Amino acid sequence: MGGGPLWDSPVLPLVPVIAAGVLRTATRLPVDYATPAATDTPFGRVPVHLITQLVRGPDLVVVGVVLTAVLPMPAALIVAAAGIGWALLR
């Protein structure tokens, strides 16, 4: 495989970010379909709260992957730590 130590790999900060996203998804509340506020979409009316419930978890992974891709390694590790903190404390 490629040279260089494992801690210098650009994939390393993604592992805890993805784990935090999975944890955040697993600990979300059950989906509630009875919210009164709705928004119009091309597919019909959708409850707003339903959308926020469904993206809880994957949103953290997407933001973490994007930030990790554009930031240097030390900053990417800080983003990973912040993602884990956000998943555990929220």
Residue pairs with C-beta under 8 A, 6 or more apart in sequence:
6 12
8 73
10 68
10 69
10 73
10 76
12 77
13 64
13 68
13 73
13 76
13 77
13 79
13 80
14 64
14 65
14 68
14 80
15 80
16 80
16 81
16 83
16 84
17 60
17 61
17 64
17 65
17 68
17 79
17 80
17 83
17 84
18 61
18 64
19 84
20 60
20 61
20 64
20 80
20 83
20 84
20 86
20 87
20 88
21 57
21 58
21 59
21 60
21 61
21 64
21 83
21 87
22 57
23 57
23 87
23 88
24 56
24 57
24 60
24 86
24 87
24 90
25 56
25 57
25 58
26 57
27 87
28 53
28 56
28 57
29 53
31 50
31 53
31 54
32 49
32 50
32 53
33 47
33 50
35 47
35 48
35 49
35 50
36 47
37 47
37 48
37 49
38 45
38 46
38 47
38 48
39 45
39 46
39 48
39 51
60 83
60 86
60 87
63 83
64 79
64 80
64 83
67 76
67 79
68 76
68 79
68 80
71 79
